[in-house]
Amino acid sequence: MILRMFFHTLAATVIVAGLAGAWQVFATPDTGWSVAVENRQQTGGGHDD
Amino acid sequence: MTTEALLARPSLLPSARTVKLVLHALLSGAFLVAYATGDEDTYAMHLAAGYLTLVVLTARIGAGITVSLGHSLQLPRPGRLSELVKRPWSAMPWLTASLLVATAVAGISGIFADQLPRSLIGHLHEGLGEAAMDIALAHILFVVAVWLRGRFRR
């Protein structure tokens, strides 16, 4: 039972994270990842060479 | 298919145990995502996961209140505090009940923090969220300890 709880929780976490992430991207495109990606591209990537 | 016909075929309906498992998974999953996305960059994610936590929590408490005594969806019923000295394992319902209350209080404070302009409530919500996560970790450790105790006593 404890392992079933663990794996169901893990699955639910992934699903909720995916749905909330989609909400973040589509509902507020002016914040979050889209801006982060844009900034990353403008500054020439994230590696400190 | 009529409702009566649906109820006459219980195999089509999820069992109480399945409902409990799904509600537990959704509640803990949504809370975990809400906790991990408290950052300003992921504020919309935090809101979505936070409000989902409150919806699932309401469903869980609602189900727990409406079911009959002894049902598997029944809410935890902590015993007397004096019992904890004699039987430390009886702390489980206390932990579960306090986790439900802490999550509810953190969630409700989140609504106020979301609706009101930047204020002390934001900090209060953050603190309550941290406290709820600490209780959740204690709950997990306790469940694992009870499970291990059961395995080694066989």
N, CA and C atoms of all chains as a GROMACS GRO file, in nm:
protein
  609
    1MET      N    1   0.084  -0.122   0.000
    1MET     CA    2   0.000   0.000   0.000
    1MET      C    3   0.087   0.126   0.000
    2ILE      N    4   0.195   0.122   0.081
    2ILE     CA    5   0.282   0.240   0.092
    2ILE      C    6   0.350   0.270  -0.043
    3LEU      N    7   0.388   0.164  -0.114
    3LEU     CA    8   0.453   0.184  -0.245
    3LEU      C    9   0.352   0.233  -0.348
    4ARG      N   10   0.229   0.182  -0.339
    4ARG     CA   11   0.123   0.228  -0.430
    4ARG      C   12   0.098   0.377  -0.407
    5MET      N   13   0.094   0.417  -0.279
    5MET     CA   14   0.074   0.558  -0.245
    5MET      C   15   0.187   0.643  -0.304
    6PHE      N   16   0.310   0.590  -0.288
    6PHE     CA   17   0.427   0.664  -0.335
    6PHE      C   18   0.421   0.684  -0.487
    7PHE      N   19   0.394   0.575  -0.559
    7PHE     CA   20   0.395   0.586  -0.706
    7PHE      C   21   0.276   0.667  -0.758
    8HIS      N   22   0.162   0.657  -0.692
    8HIS     CA   23   0.048   0.739  -0.732
    8HIS      C   24   0.077   0.887  -0.707
    9THR      N   25   0.144   0.915  -0.594
    9THR     CA   26   0.180   1.054  -0.563
    9THR      C   27   0.279   1.108  -0.665
   10LEU      N   28   0.375   1.022  -0.700
   10LEU     CA   29   0.476   1.062  -0.800
   10LEU      C   30   0.408   1.093  -0.934
   11ALA      N   31   0.316   1.005  -0.975
   11ALA     CA   32   0.245   1.024  -1.102
   11ALA      C   33   0.161   1.152  -1.096
   12ALA      N   34   0.092   1.173  -0.983
   12ALA     CA   35   0.008   1.292  -0.970
   12ALA      C   36   0.094   1.419  -0.972
   13THR      N   37   0.212   1.412  -0.910
   13THR     CA   38   0.302   1.529  -0.908
   13THR      C   39   0.344   1.565  -1.049
   14VAL      N   40   0.379   1.463  -1.128
   14VAL     CA   41   0.422   1.488  -1.266
   14VAL      C   42   0.306   1.547  -1.348
   15ILE      N   43   0.186   1.489  -1.330
   15ILE     CA   44   0.069   1.537  -1.405
   15ILE      C   45   0.035   1.681  -1.366
   16VAL      N   46   0.031   1.706  -1.235
   16VAL     CA   47  -0.002   1.843  -1.188
   16VAL      C   48   0.105   1.941  -1.233
   17ALA      N   49   0.232   1.901  -1.225
   17ALA     CA   50   0.340   1.990  -1.269
   17ALA      C   51   0.327   2.020  -1.418
   18GLY      N   52   0.292   1.920  -1.496
   18GLY     CA   53   0.274   1.940  -1.641
   18GLY      C   54   0.159   2.034  -1.671
   19LEU      N   55   0.046   2.011  -1.603
   19LEU     CA   56  -0.072   2.096  -1.626
   19LEU      C   57  -0.048   2.239  -1.578
   20ALA      N   58   0.012   2.251  -1.459
   20ALA     CA   59   0.040   2.385  -1.406
   20ALA      C   60   0.146   2.455  -1.492
   21GLY      N   61   0.241   2.378  -1.543
   21GLY     CA   62   0.343   2.434  -1.632
   21GLY      C   63   0.282   2.485  -1.761
   22ALA      N   64   0.187   2.406  -1.815
   22ALA     CA   65   0.117   2.449  -1.938
   22ALA      C   66   0.037   2.576  -1.910
   23TRP      N   67  -0.023   2.580  -1.792
   23TRP     CA   68  -0.100   2.700  -1.751
   23TRP      C   69  -0.007   2.820  -1.742
   24GLN      N   70   0.111   2.798  -1.686
   24GLN     CA   71   0.210   2.906  -1.673
   24GLN      C   72   0.249   2.960  -1.811
   25VAL      N   73   0.274   2.869  -1.905
   25VAL     CA   74   0.322   2.909  -2.037
   25VAL      C   75   0.213   2.979  -2.117
   26PHE      N   76   0.090   2.920  -2.114
   26PHE     CA   77  -0.015   2.975  -2.199
   26PHE      C   78  -0.095   3.088  -2.135
   27ALA      N   79  -0.109   3.084  -2.002
   27ALA     CA   80  -0.190   3.188  -1.936
   27ALA      C   81  -0.111   3.316  -1.914
   28THR      N   82   0.015   3.303  -1.885
   28THR     CA   83   0.096   3.422  -1.858
   28THR      C   84   0.224   3.417  -1.941
   29PRO      N   85   0.210   3.435  -2.072
   29PRO     CA   86   0.329   3.424  -2.157
   29PRO      C   87   0.432   3.534  -2.133
   30ASP      N   88   0.393   3.638  -2.059
   30ASP     CA   89   0.486   3.748  -2.034
   30ASP      C   90   0.576   3.720  -1.914
   31THR      N   91   0.556   3.606  -1.850
   31THR     CA   92   0.641   3.573  -1.734
   31THR      C   93   0.694   3.431  -1.749
   32GLY      N   94   0.780   3.396  -1.661
   32GLY     CA   95   0.823   3.256  -1.654
   32GLY      C   96   0.916   3.212  -1.763
   33TRP      N   97   0.896   3.088  -1.808
   33TRP     CA   98   0.992   3.023  -1.894
   33TRP      C   99   1.017   3.095  -2.026
   34SER      N  100   0.906   3.146  -2.088
   34SER     CA  101   0.922   3.210  -2.219
   34SER      C  102   1.022   3.326  -2.209
   35VAL      N  103   1.007   3.405  -2.102
   35VAL     CA  104   1.097   3.519  -2.081
   35VAL      C  105   1.239   3.467  -2.049
   36ALA      N  106   1.243   3.361  -1.970
   36ALA     CA  107   1.373   3.303  -1.933
   36ALA      C  108   1.447   3.255  -2.058
   37VAL      N  109   1.374   3.188  -2.146
   37VAL     CA  110   1.436   3.136  -2.269
   37VAL      C  111   1.483   3.252  -2.356
   38GLU      N  112   1.397   3.356  -2.366
   38GLU     CA  113   1.431   3.473  -2.447
   38GLU      C  114   1.558   3.541  -2.393
   39ASN      N  115   1.562   3.560  -2.264
   39ASN     CA  116   1.679   3.622  -2.201
   39ASN      C  117   1.805   3.540  -2.226
   40ARG      N  118   1.788   3.410  -2.219
   40ARG     CA  119   1.900   3.318  -2.239
   40ARG      C  120   1.955   3.332  -2.380
   41GLN      N  121   1.858   3.342  -2.477
   41GLN     CA  122   1.901   3.355  -2.616
   41GLN      C  123   1.970   3.489  -2.640
   42GLN      N  124   1.916   3.595  -2.575
   42GLN     CA  125   1.974   3.728  -2.593
   42GLN      C  126   2.114   3.738  -2.533
   43THR      N  127   2.134   3.664  -2.424
   43THR     CA  128   2.264   3.673  -2.359
   43THR      C  129   2.361   3.567  -2.410
   44GLY      N  130   2.320   3.493  -2.510
   44GLY     CA  131   2.408   3.395  -2.572
   44GLY      C  132   2.425   3.266  -2.496
   45GLY      N  133   2.317   3.218  -2.432
   45GLY     CA  134   2.319   3.087  -2.367
   45GLY      C  135   2.359   3.094  -2.222
   46GLY      N  136   2.351   2.979  -2.157
   46GLY     CA  137   2.370   2.978  -2.012
   46GLY      C  138   2.502   2.922  -1.966
   47HIS      N  139   2.594   2.889  -2.057
   47HIS     CA  140   2.722   2.832  -2.014
   47HIS      C  141   2.823   2.940  -1.978
   48ASP      N  142   2.891   2.918  -1.869
   48ASP     CA  143   2.997   3.013  -1.829
   48ASP      C  144   3.131   2.960  -1.881
   49ASP      N  145   3.162   2.992  -2.006
   49ASP     CA  146   3.288   2.942  -2.065
   49ASP      C  147   3.404   3.034  -2.030
   50MET      N  148  -2.749   0.446  -1.968
   50MET     CA  149  -2.755   0.362  -1.848
   50MET      C  150  -2.802   0.446  -1.729
   51THR      N  151  -2.902   0.398  -1.658
   51THR     CA  152  -2.954   0.474  -1.544
   51THR      C  153  -2.858   0.465  -1.426
   52THR      N  154  -2.876   0.556  -1.330
   52THR     CA  155  -2.789   0.556  -1.212
   52THR      C  156  -2.804   0.426  -1.135
   53GLU      N  157  -2.930   0.378  -1.128
   53GLU     CA  158  -2.956   0.254  -1.054
   53GLU      C  159  -2.879   0.138  -1.118
   54ALA      N  160  -2.882   0.138  -1.252
   54ALA     CA  161  -2.812   0.030  -1.323
   54ALA      C  162  -2.661   0.040  -1.300
   55LEU      N  163  -2.614   0.166  -1.294
   55LEU     CA  164  -2.471   0.188  -1.271
   55LEU      C  165  -2.431   0.142  -1.131
   56LEU      N  166  -2.518   0.176  -1.034
   56LEU     CA  167  -2.490   0.137  -0.896
   56LEU      C  168  -2.504  -0.014  -0.876
   57ALA      N  169  -2.587  -0.075  -0.960
   57ALA     CA  170  -2.605  -0.220  -0.949
   57ALA      C  171  -2.482  -0.294  -0.999
   58ARG      N  172  -2.396  -0.224  -1.069
   58ARG     CA  173  -2.272  -0.286  -1.117
   58ARG      C  174  -2.155  -0.217  -1.048
   59PRO      N  175  -2.129  -0.254  -0.927
   59PRO     CA  176  -2.026  -0.183  -0.849
   59PRO      C  177  -1.887  -0.186  -0.912
   60SER      N  178  -1.863  -0.282  -1.002
   60SER     CA  179  -1.730  -0.290  -1.062
   60SER      C  180  -1.701  -0.166  -1.148
   61LEU      N  181  -1.808  -0.096  -1.191
   61LEU     CA  182  -1.788   0.024  -1.273
   61LEU      C  183  -1.751   0.146  -1.188
   62LEU      N  184  -1.784   0.139  -1.059
   62LEU     CA  185  -1.754   0.252  -0.971
   62LEU      C  186  -1.621   0.229  -0.900
   63PRO      N  187  -1.543   0.337  -0.881
   63PRO     CA  188  -1.418   0.319  -0.807
   63PRO      C  189  -1.447   0.285  -0.661
   64SER      N  190  -1.365   0.201  -0.603
   64SER     CA  191  -1.385   0.166  -0.462
   64SER      C  192  -1.342   0.283  -0.375
   65ALA      N  193  -1.385   0.279  -0.248
   65ALA     CA  194  -1.348   0.387  -0.155
   65ALA      C  195  -1.197   0.396  -0.141
   66ARG      N  196  -1.133   0.279  -0.148
   66ARG     CA  197  -0.987   0.275  -0.135
   66ARG      C  198  -0.920   0.347  -0.254
   67THR      N  199  -0.977   0.326  -0.373
   67THR     CA  200  -0.923   0.393  -0.493
   67THR      C  201  -0.943   0.544  -0.483
   68VAL      N  202  -1.063   0.584  -0.437
   68VAL     CA  203  -1.092   0.727  -0.423
   68VAL      C  204  -0.994   0.790  -0.324
   69LYS      N  205  -0.968   0.718  -0.213
   69LYS     CA  206  -0.875   0.767  -0.112
   69LYS      C  207  -0.734   0.781  -0.169
   70LEU      N  208  -0.695   0.680  -0.245
   70LEU     CA  209  -0.561   0.679  -0.306
   70LEU      C  210  -0.544   0.796  -0.404
   71VAL      N  211  -0.648   0.816  -0.489
   71VAL     CA  212  -0.641   0.922  -0.590
   71VAL      C  213  -0.641   1.060  -0.522
   72LEU      N  214  -0.727   1.077  -0.420
   72LEU     CA  215  -0.732   1.206  -0.349
   72LEU      C  216  -0.600   1.233  -0.278
   73HIS      N  217  -0.542   1.129  -0.217
   73HIS     CA  218  -0.412   1.144  -0.149
   73HIS      C  219  -0.304   1.184  -0.249
   74ALA      N  220  -0.303   1.115  -0.364
   74ALA     CA  221  -0.201   1.142  -0.467
   74ALA      C  222  -0.215   1.284  -0.521
   75LEU      N  223  -0.341   1.324  -0.550
   75LEU     CA  224  -0.364   1.458  -0.606
   75LEU      C  225  -0.330   1.566  -0.503
   76LEU      N  226  -0.369   1.542  -0.378
   76LEU     CA  227  -0.344   1.640  -0.273
   76LEU      C  228  -0.194   1.658  -0.250
   77SER      N  229  -0.123   1.546  -0.236
   77SER     CA  230   0.021   1.557  -0.210
   77SER      C  231   0.096   1.608  -0.335
   78GLY      N  232   0.052   1.563  -0.453
   78GLY     CA  233   0.117   1.608  -0.578
   78GLY      C  234   0.099   1.757  -0.599
   79ALA      N  235  -0.024   1.805  -0.580
   79ALA     CA  236  -0.052   1.948  -0.601
   79ALA      C  237   0.021   2.032  -0.497
   80PHE      N  238   0.023   1.983  -0.371
   80PHE     CA  239   0.092   2.058  -0.265
   80PHE      C  240   0.242   2.067  -0.293
   81LEU      N  241   0.298   1.954  -0.339
   81LEU     CA  242   0.442   1.950  -0.370
   81LEU      C  243   0.477   2.049  -0.482
   82VAL      N  244   0.393   2.051  -0.585
   82VAL     CA  245   0.418   2.143  -0.698
   82VAL      C  246   0.402   2.288  -0.649
   83ALA      N  247   0.298   2.313  -0.568
   83ALA     CA  248   0.276   2.449  -0.516
   83ALA      C  249   0.396   2.493  -0.431
   84TYR      N  250   0.447   2.401  -0.350
   84TYR     CA  251   0.561   2.434  -0.263
   84TYR      C  252   0.686   2.464  -0.345
   85ALA      N  253   0.706   2.383  -0.450
   85ALA     CA  254   0.829   2.397  -0.530
   85ALA      C  255   0.825   2.518  -0.624
   86THR      N  256   0.706   2.575  -0.647
   86THR     CA  257   0.696   2.684  -0.744
   86THR      C  258   0.663   2.818  -0.678
   87GLY      N  259   0.700   2.830  -0.551
   87GLY     CA  260   0.671   2.954  -0.479
   87GLY      C  261   0.748   3.074  -0.531
   88ASP      N  262   0.841   3.048  -0.620
   88ASP     CA  263   0.924   3.153  -0.678
   88ASP      C  264   0.839   3.250  -0.762
   89GLU      N  265   0.888   3.372  -0.779
   89GLU     CA  266   0.811   3.468  -0.859
   89GLU      C  267   0.806   3.429  -1.006
   90ASP      N  268   0.911   3.363  -1.057
   90ASP     CA  269   0.915   3.324  -1.198
   90ASP      C  270   0.807   3.224  -1.234
   91THR      N  271   0.765   3.147  -1.137
   91THR     CA  272   0.666   3.042  -1.163
   91THR      C  273   0.538   3.068  -1.085
   92TYR      N  274   0.500   3.196  -1.078
   92TYR     CA  275   0.387   3.234  -0.995
   92TYR      C  276   0.255   3.174  -1.045
   93ALA      N  277   0.236   3.169  -1.178
   93ALA     CA  278   0.111   3.113  -1.232
   93ALA      C  279   0.101   2.964  -1.200
   94MET      N  280   0.215   2.895  -1.206
   94MET     CA  281   0.218   2.753  -1.170
   94MET      C  282   0.182   2.736  -1.023
   95HIS      N  283   0.239   2.824  -0.940
   95HIS     CA  284   0.214   2.819  -0.797
   95HIS      C  285   0.065   2.840  -0.768
   96LEU      N  286   0.004   2.936  -0.839
   96LEU     CA  287  -0.138   2.963  -0.818
   96LEU      C  288  -0.223   2.843  -0.860
   97ALA      N  289  -0.194   2.788  -0.981
   97ALA     CA  290  -0.272   2.675  -1.032
   97ALA      C  291  -0.262   2.556  -0.936
   98ALA      N  292  -0.139   2.523  -0.896
   98ALA     CA  293  -0.120   2.407  -0.806
   98ALA      C  294  -0.179   2.436  -0.668
   99GLY      N  295  -0.166   2.560  -0.621
   99GLY     CA  296  -0.219   2.596  -0.489
   99GLY      C  297  -0.370   2.587  -0.484
  100TYR      N  298  -0.437   2.642  -0.586
  100TYR     CA  299  -0.584   2.635  -0.587
  100TYR      C  300  -0.630   2.490  -0.605
  101LEU      N  301  -0.556   2.411  -0.684
  101LEU     CA  302  -0.591   2.268  -0.700
  101LEU      C  303  -0.579   2.197  -0.565
  102THR      N  304  -0.475   2.232  -0.489
  102THR     CA  305  -0.458   2.173  -0.355
  102THR      C  306  -0.581   2.201  -0.269
  103LEU      N  307  -0.630   2.326  -0.275
  103LEU     CA  308  -0.746   2.361  -0.194
  103LEU      C  309  -0.872   2.288  -0.239
  104VAL      N  310  -0.888   2.274  -0.372
  104VAL     CA  311  -1.006   2.203  -0.425
  104VAL      C  312  -1.005   2.057  -0.380
  105VAL      N  313  -0.889   1.992  -0.395
  105VAL     CA  314  -0.878   1.850  -0.357
  105VAL      C  315  -0.894   1.834  -0.206
  106LEU      N  316  -0.838   1.929  -0.131
  106LEU     CA  317  -0.849   1.924   0.015
  106LEU      C  318  -0.995   1.937   0.058
  107THR      N  319  -1.069   2.027  -0.008
  107THR     CA  320  -1.212   2.043   0.022
  107THR      C  321  -1.287   1.913  -0.008
  108ALA      N  322  -1.253   1.851  -0.123
  108ALA     CA  323  -1.318   1.724  -0.160
  108ALA      C  324  -1.286   1.616  -0.057
  109ARG      N  325  -1.160   1.612  -0.012
  109ARG     CA  326  -1.118   1.509   0.084
  109ARG      C  327  -1.187   1.528   0.219
  110ILE      N  328  -1.192   1.654   0.266
  110ILE     CA  329  -1.256   1.680   0.395
  110ILE      C  330  -1.407   1.660   0.382
  111GLY      N  331  -1.463   1.704   0.269
  111GLY     CA  332  -1.607   1.684   0.245
  111GLY      C  333  -1.642   1.536   0.246
  112ALA      N  334  -1.562   1.456   0.179
  112ALA     CA  335  -1.586   1.311   0.176
  112ALA      C  336  -1.571   1.253   0.316
  113GLY      N  337  -1.470   1.299   0.388
  113GLY     CA  338  -1.444   1.248   0.523
  113GLY      C  339  -1.555   1.280   0.621
  114ILE      N  340  -1.619   1.397   0.601
  114ILE     CA  341  -1.727   1.437   0.692
  114ILE      C  342  -1.856   1.360   0.662
  115THR      N  343  -1.882   1.335   0.532
  115THR     CA  344  -2.011   1.277   0.494
  115THR      C  345  -2.017   1.124   0.506
  116VAL      N  346  -1.903   1.057   0.507
  116VAL     CA  347  -1.909   0.910   0.514
  116VAL      C  348  -1.943   0.864   0.656
  117SER      N  349  -1.991   0.741   0.664
  117SER     CA  350  -2.030   0.688   0.794
  117SER      C  351  -1.906   0.647   0.875
  118LEU      N  352  -1.927   0.625   1.005
  118LEU     CA  353  -1.818   0.589   1.097
  118LEU      C  354  -1.754   0.456   1.055
  119GLY      N  355  -1.623   0.453   1.052
  119GLY     CA  356  -1.553   0.330   1.018
  119GLY      C  357  -1.524   0.315   0.869
  120HIS      N  358  -1.576   0.408   0.787
  120HIS     CA  359  -1.550   0.405   0.643
  120HIS      C  360  -1.403   0.437   0.619
  121SER      N  361  -1.348   0.382   0.509
  121SER     CA  362  -1.204   0.406   0.487
  121SER      C  363  -1.174   0.551   0.448
  122LEU      N  364  -1.276   0.626   0.408
  122LEU     CA  365  -1.255   0.768   0.377
  122LEU      C  366  -1.274   0.859   0.499
  123GLN      N  367  -1.305   0.797   0.611
  123GLN     CA  368  -1.327   0.875   0.733
  123GLN      C  369  -1.201   0.955   0.768
  124LEU      N  370  -1.221   1.074   0.821
  124LEU     CA  371  -1.106   1.158   0.858
  124LEU      C  372  -1.034   1.098   0.979
  125PRO      N  373  -0.904   1.127   0.995
  125PRO     CA  374  -0.832   1.070   1.109
  125PRO      C  375  -0.895   1.115   1.241
  126ARG      N  376  -0.898   1.023   1.336
  126ARG     CA  377  -0.958   1.055   1.467
  126ARG      C  378  -0.852   1.038   1.575
  127PRO      N  379  -0.780   1.148   1.606
  127PRO     CA  380  -0.674   1.138   1.709
  127PRO      C  381  -0.732   1.097   1.844
  128GLY      N  382  -0.657   1.014   1.916
  128GLY     CA  383  -0.701   0.973   2.049
  128GLY      C  384  -0.657   1.074   2.153
  129ARG      N  385  -0.652   1.030   2.279
  129ARG     CA  386  -0.609   1.121   2.386
  129ARG      C  387  -0.458   1.140   2.379
  130LEU      N  388  -0.415   1.259   2.416
  130LEU     CA  389  -0.272   1.289   2.414
  130LEU      C  390  -0.194   1.200   2.510
  131SER      N  391  -0.258   1.163   2.622
  131SER     CA  392  -0.191   1.079   2.721
  131SER      C  393  -0.158   0.941   2.664
  132GLU      N  394  -0.233   0.901   2.561
  132GLU     CA  395  -0.208   0.771   2.498
  132GLU      C  396  -0.074   0.766   2.426
  133LEU      N  397  -0.030   0.885   2.381
  133LEU     CA  398   0.095   0.892   2.304
  133LEU      C  399   0.215   0.843   2.385
  134VAL      N  400   0.209   0.862   2.517
  134VAL     CA  401   0.319   0.819   2.604
  134VAL      C  402   0.326   0.665   2.605
  135LYS      N  403   0.208   0.604   2.617
  135LYS     CA  404   0.205   0.457   2.623
  135LYS      C  405   0.228   0.395   2.486
  136ARG      N  406   0.162   0.453   2.385
  136ARG     CA  407   0.173   0.398   2.250
  136ARG      C  408   0.214   0.508   2.152
  137PRO      N  409   0.345   0.528   2.132
  137PRO     CA  410   0.391   0.638   2.044
  137PRO      C  411   0.339   0.625   1.901
  138TRP      N  412   0.306   0.501   1.859
  138TRP     CA  413   0.260   0.483   1.721
  138TRP      C  414   0.121   0.541   1.699
  139SER      N  415   0.052   0.570   1.810
  139SER     CA  416  -0.082   0.628   1.795
  139SER      C  417  -0.075   0.777   1.758
  140ALA      N  418   0.046   0.826   1.733
  140ALA     CA  419   0.063   0.965   1.690
  140ALA      C  420   0.021   0.985   1.544
  141MET      N  421   0.004   0.875   1.473
  141MET     CA  422  -0.029   0.882   1.329
  141MET      C  423  -0.152   0.968   1.299
  142PRO      N  424  -0.268   0.942   1.365
  142PRO     CA  425  -0.384   1.027   1.336
  142PRO      C  426  -0.362   1.173   1.373
  143TRP      N  427  -0.281   1.197   1.476
  143TRP     CA  428  -0.249   1.335   1.514
  143TRP      C  429  -0.173   1.404   1.402
  144LEU      N  430  -0.074   1.334   1.349
  144LEU     CA  431   0.008   1.391   1.241
  144LEU      C  432  -0.077   1.416   1.116
  145THR      N  433  -0.160   1.318   1.082
  145THR     CA  434  -0.244   1.331   0.962
  145THR      C  435  -0.342   1.448   0.977
  146ALA      N  436  -0.404   1.455   1.094
  146ALA     CA  437  -0.501   1.563   1.118
  146ALA      C  438  -0.432   1.699   1.115
  147SER      N  439  -0.314   1.707   1.178
  147SER     CA  440  -0.245   1.837   1.179
  147SER      C  441  -0.196   1.874   1.039
  148LEU      N  442  -0.163   1.773   0.959
  148LEU     CA  443  -0.121   1.801   0.821
  148LEU      C  444  -0.237   1.857   0.739
  149LEU      N  445  -0.355   1.798   0.758
  149LEU     CA  446  -0.474   1.847   0.686
  149LEU      C  447  -0.504   1.992   0.727
  150VAL      N  448  -0.495   2.018   0.858
  150VAL     CA  449  -0.524   2.154   0.908
  150VAL      C  450  -0.418   2.252   0.857
  151ALA      N  451  -0.290   2.212   0.867
  151ALA     CA  452  -0.180   2.301   0.825
  151ALA      C  453  -0.189   2.333   0.675
  152THR      N  454  -0.224   2.231   0.594
  152THR     CA  455  -0.237   2.254   0.450
  152THR      C  456  -0.354   2.348   0.422
  153ALA      N  457  -0.465   2.327   0.495
  153ALA     CA  458  -0.583   2.412   0.475
  153ALA      C  459  -0.551   2.557   0.513
  154VAL      N  460  -0.485   2.574   0.627
  154VAL     CA  461  -0.453   2.710   0.674
  154VAL      C  462  -0.356   2.778   0.577
  155ALA      N  463  -0.255   2.702   0.531
  155ALA     CA  464  -0.159   2.758   0.435
  155ALA      C  465  -0.231   2.796   0.305
  156GLY      N  466  -0.322   2.711   0.261
  156GLY     CA  467  -0.396   2.737   0.137
  156GLY      C  468  -0.484   2.860   0.149
  157ILE      N  469  -0.556   2.869   0.260
  157ILE     CA  470  -0.647   2.983   0.281
  157ILE      C  471  -0.567   3.113   0.292
  158SER      N  472  -0.453   3.107   0.360
  158SER     CA  473  -0.369   3.228   0.369
  158SER      C  474  -0.316   3.265   0.230
  159GLY      N  475  -0.300   3.163   0.144
  159GLY     CA  476  -0.256   3.187   0.006
  159GLY      C  477  -0.359   3.265  -0.074
  160ILE      N  478  -0.488   3.236  -0.048
  160ILE     CA  479  -0.595   3.310  -0.117
  160ILE      C  480  -0.584   3.458  -0.080
  161PHE      N  481  -0.567   3.485   0.050
  161PHE     CA  482  -0.556   3.624   0.095
  161PHE      C  483  -0.430   3.690   0.038
  162ALA      N  484  -0.320   3.613   0.037
  162ALA     CA  485  -0.194   3.668  -0.016
  162ALA      C  486  -0.208   3.701  -0.165
  163ASP      N  487  -0.291   3.621  -0.234
  163ASP     CA  488  -0.311   3.641  -0.378
  163ASP      C  489  -0.403   3.761  -0.404
  164GLN      N  490  -0.504   3.776  -0.320
  164GLN     CA  491  -0.604   3.880  -0.344
  164GLN      C  492  -0.563   4.018  -0.293
  165LEU      N  493  -0.492   4.019  -0.183
  165LEU     CA  494  -0.454   4.148  -0.125
  165LEU      C  495  -0.319   4.194  -0.180
  166PRO      N  496  -0.298   4.324  -0.181
  166PRO     CA  497  -0.167   4.371  -0.227
  166PRO      C  498  -0.056   4.322  -0.134
  167ARG      N  499   0.067   4.331  -0.184
  167ARG     CA  500   0.182   4.282  -0.107
  167ARG      C  501   0.174   4.325   0.039
  168SER      N  502   0.176   4.231   0.124
  168SER     CA  503   0.160   4.264   0.266
  168SER      C  504   0.225   4.156   0.349
  169LEU      N  505   0.201   4.165   0.478
  169LEU     CA  506   0.255   4.066   0.571
  169LEU      C  507   0.197   3.928   0.544
  170ILE      N  508   0.077   3.924   0.484
  170ILE     CA  509   0.011   3.795   0.460
  170ILE      C  510   0.097   3.706   0.370
  171GLY      N  511   0.169   3.770   0.276
  171GLY     CA  512   0.258   3.694   0.188
  171GLY      C  513   0.363   3.619   0.268
  172HIS      N  514   0.422   3.688   0.365
  172HIS     CA  515   0.524   3.625   0.450
  172HIS      C  516   0.461   3.518   0.540
  173LEU      N  517   0.341   3.550   0.589
  173LEU     CA  518   0.269   3.456   0.674
  173LEU      C  519   0.239   3.327   0.594
  174HIS      N  520   0.193   3.346   0.470
  174HIS     CA  521   0.163   3.232   0.383
  174HIS      C  522   0.288   3.146   0.359
  175GLU      N  523   0.398   3.215   0.338
  175GLU     CA  524   0.525   3.143   0.316
  175GLU      C  525   0.562   3.059   0.439
  176GLY      N  526   0.549   3.120   0.556
  176GLY     CA  527   0.579   3.050   0.680
  176GLY      C  528   0.488   2.931   0.703
  177LEU      N  529   0.358   2.953   0.675
  177LEU     CA  530   0.261   2.845   0.694
  177LEU      C  531   0.287   2.730   0.596
  178GLY      N  532   0.328   2.767   0.474
  178GLY     CA  533   0.362   2.665   0.374
  178GLY      C  534   0.482   2.582   0.418
  179GLU      N  535   0.582   2.650   0.474
  179GLU     CA  536   0.701   2.579   0.525
  179GLU      C  537   0.661   2.484   0.639
  180ALA      N  538   0.576   2.534   0.728
  180ALA     CA  539   0.531   2.452   0.842
  180ALA      C  540   0.455   2.330   0.791
  181ALA      N  541   0.368   2.351   0.692
  181ALA     CA  542   0.290   2.238   0.636
  181ALA      C  543   0.385   2.136   0.573
  182MET      N  544   0.490   2.184   0.505
  182MET     CA  545   0.586   2.091   0.443
  182MET      C  546   0.662   2.013   0.550
  183ASP      N  547   0.697   2.080   0.661
  183ASP     CA  548   0.766   2.011   0.770
  183ASP      C  549   0.678   1.899   0.828
  184ILE      N  550   0.550   1.932   0.845
  184ILE     CA  551   0.457   1.830   0.899
  184ILE      C  552   0.442   1.716   0.796
  185ALA      N  553   0.440   1.752   0.666
  185ALA     CA  554   0.429   1.650   0.561
  185ALA      C  555   0.550   1.556   0.566
  186LEU      N  556   0.669   1.613   0.586
  186LEU     CA  557   0.791   1.529   0.596
  186LEU      C  558   0.785   1.438   0.718
  187ALA      N  559   0.737   1.494   0.830
  187ALA     CA  560   0.722   1.412   0.951
  187ALA      C  561   0.621   1.299   0.926
  188HIS      N  562   0.514   1.331   0.856
  188HIS     CA  563   0.410   1.232   0.821
  188HIS      C  564   0.471   1.119   0.736
  189ILE      N  565   0.551   1.157   0.637
  189ILE     CA  566   0.614   1.057   0.550
  189ILE      C  567   0.708   0.968   0.631
  190LEU      N  568   0.793   1.031   0.714
  190LEU     CA  569   0.888   0.955   0.796
  190LEU      C  570   0.815   0.859   0.889
  191PHE      N  571   0.706   0.907   0.946
  191PHE     CA  572   0.629   0.826   1.039
  191PHE      C  573   0.566   0.706   0.967
  192VAL      N  574   0.511   0.731   0.848
  192VAL     CA  575   0.449   0.622   0.769
  192VAL      C  576   0.554   0.516   0.735
  193VAL      N  577   0.672   0.562   0.693
  193VAL     CA  578   0.780   0.469   0.658
  193VAL      C  579   0.823   0.390   0.782
  194ALA      N  580   0.833   0.461   0.897
  194ALA     CA  581   0.873   0.393   1.022
  194ALA      C  582   0.772   0.287   1.062
  195VAL      N  583   0.642   0.319   1.050
  195VAL     CA  584   0.537   0.223   1.084
  195VAL      C  585   0.543   0.103   0.990
  196TRP      N  586   0.567   0.132   0.864
  196TRP     CA  587   0.576   0.025   0.761
  196TRP      C  588   0.695  -0.068   0.790
  197LEU      N  589   0.810  -0.007   0.819
  197LEU     CA  590   0.930  -0.088   0.848
  197LEU      C  591   0.909  -0.171   0.975
  198ARG      N  592   0.847  -0.111   1.075
  198ARG     CA  593   0.819  -0.181   1.201
  198ARG      C  594   0.732  -0.304   1.172
  199GLY      N  595   0.632  -0.286   1.087
  199GLY     CA  596   0.543  -0.397   1.051
  199GLY      C  597   0.617  -0.508   0.977
  200ARG      N  598   0.709  -0.469   0.893
  200ARG     CA  599   0.785  -0.570   0.814
  200ARG      C  600   0.876  -0.652   0.902
  201PHE      N  601   0.944  -0.582   0.997
  201PHE     CA  602   1.042  -0.654   1.079
  201PHE      C  603   0.979  -0.732   1.195
  202ARG      N  604   0.854  -0.703   1.224
  202ARG     CA  605   0.788  -0.774   1.334
  202ARG      C  606   0.730  -0.907   1.287
  203ARG      N  607   0.718  -0.924   1.153
  203ARG     CA  608   0.659  -1.048   1.100
  203ARG      C  609   0.746  -1.169   1.125
   0.00000   0.00000   0.00000
